[in-house]
């Protein structure tokens, strides 16, 4: 049985699907697919040490790129769900999970750009508390990523999956890896010095009044 044409599904963006070379389940534009997948390969460079350059690195490498990849994954998941929802191995609800991740990440990034990063750059006392709030949000985002891993069985692609399904799982894997690395960088390199200094100052202050 021939798979339905994905570019006839109104909920999915045909331009997004064609960009990834999978406008149809059964027809692949290999040149477009190769070109788009190649863009997912990032240069492996060590993140800078100082706060200003590290924040710029996080904004350029993660903030600006991740939202676009997730939006494309949502379009692919919408099309795939319509084409494969009757198949037992299709991860039902994948599009909803991706939308939840997108909304949580956009909200988180907006707070970082508008409030947290300026506090860190100015070395304000409020930076430590802002960083703790961001770490709490990280915990929720990790929960959403864990749900994505479970839903896709660790991004294990079924043998009978079409090209669009396979590309979708590649995007999901990229999303999972990049968000987790962004959060690791922020917690380990960006937030921890401010939280540690705040904790040490609080301990010293408490000791003075014992």
N, C-alpha and C positions, 0 to 999 in steps of 0.2 A: 504493500500500500504506500503510495507516494505521500510524503509529508506535505502539509499545507504550506502555501507561500507565506513567508513571514512578513513580506513587505505589504501585504494586504490587511494586516492587523492594525486598526486605527490607534490602539493604545501605545504602540511602539513607534519609535522615530525611525523611519526608513533610512534617513541619512546616517544615523548612528550605526544601524545594522550594516549598511553597505561599507561604511568606513572600516568596520572590522571584518569585511569580506564575507559576511554570512547573511546576505539579504534573503536567501532561501535556505531551508534546511538541507536540501539536496544539491545545491549549487554553491560552489565556493570560488570567490575571487582570490586566488592564492597570492597574487601580488599585493592586493590591498591588505589581506590578512597578515602577510609577512611584514609589510611596512608598519602596520599598527602594533603588532606584537613586539617588534623591535624597539618601538618607543617606550616599552615597559622596562627595558634594560637600562639601569642607572649606573653611572660611573661609581665604583666603590672607592670613595675617598673618606679619610678619617674626618669626623666632624671637628670643627674648630673649637679651641679651648675657651677663648674669651666670650663673655656673655653676648656682646653685640653681634659678633660674627655667627655665633651659634644660633641666636634667634633668627638672623637672616637666613641661615642654612635651613632651619626648620620651616620657615615660611615658604622658601623657594622649593625645597625638596619635597615637602609633605603637604603643607596647607594648600598651595595652589594646584598641585597635581592630583591629590587624592579625591577631592570633590568631583572633578571631571571624570575620573575613572569609575567612581561609584555611580554617577549619573548614567554612564554608558552601560554599566552592569545592570542597572535597573531596567533600562530599555531592552537589553538582551533577555533578561529574566522574564519581562512581561511577554515578549514574543515567544520565548521557549515554553512558558507556562501555557499559553494558548495552544501551542502546537503539540505539547507532550503531556498535558494534565491528566490524560486517561491512562498513562503508563505508570505501572506500579513503582518503578525506580525513580520517577521524577520527584524531587524534593519539594513537596507542596508547601507553599508559604515562603519560598525563597525570596520572591520579590518584596514581600512585606518586611522580611528581616533586613534586606538591603536598604529599604527606605528608612527603617528605624535607625540603622547605623548612619546613614547619610544625615538624618535630622539631628541625631545626637552629636555627630562630628561637627556639623556646621555651627551648631549652638556653642559647642566647646571652643572651636577655633575663633569665633567672634568674640567670646569673652577673653580669650588669650590676647588677641590682637588689640582689643579696645582697653583692657584693664590690666591684665597680668603682666604682659611683656613690658608695657611702659613702667610699671612699678619695679620690675626687676632691673630695667635699664637705669632707672633713677635711684636704685638701691634704697627704696623707701622701706620703713619699718613694716608697712602693711603687706609687703611682698611675701613674707613667710606664710601669713594666713591665706592669702590668695593662692599660693602654691599648694597648700593643704586642700583647699577646695577643688583645685584642678585634679589633684591626686584622687580625691573621692569620685570625681566625674570619670576619671580613668578606670576606676573599678567597675563602674556601670558599663562603660564601653567594652571593657574586656568581657563582661558577661554577655554582651550582644555578639561579640566575636566568637565566644565559646559556643553560643547557640548556632551560629553559622557553621562552625566546624562540625557540630553534631548533625545538623541538617544535611550537610553534603558528605557526611562520613569522611571527613578529613580531605575534602576535595577529590575524592576518588571517583574518577570518571567511568561510568558504566561502559562496557565494551560496545554496546549498540548505540551509544550517544552520537548524535549528529554533530556537525562542525560547530553550529551555533552554541550547543550545549557545552562542547569542549572549550570554546573560547570563553564562555561565561565562567567556567570553573577556573580558568587561568586568571581572569580578572578578580574573582573572589579570593584566590590564593594571594594575589598581589596586594589586594586591599587588606587582608588579614595581616600579612607580613609587614607592610609599611606602617599601618596604624600602631601595631605593637612596637615597632622600632622607634617610631616617633615618641610614644609614651615612655619607652625605656630611656631615650635620650633626655627627655624633659625631667623625668624623676631622678635619673642618675647623675646628670651633668648640669642641669639648669636649676632645678628646684632645691635639690638636697643641700647645697651650701647655705642657702638662705634659711631653710628650715633648721639646719644644724646650728647655725649662729643664733637663731631665735631661741632654740631650746637651751643652748649653753648660757645665754644671757638670762633666761628665766631661772635657771638653776642657781646662777650666781646671785641673782636678786633675792631669791628665796633664802639662800644661805646667810645673807647679810642680816636678816631679821629673825634668825633662830636664836 
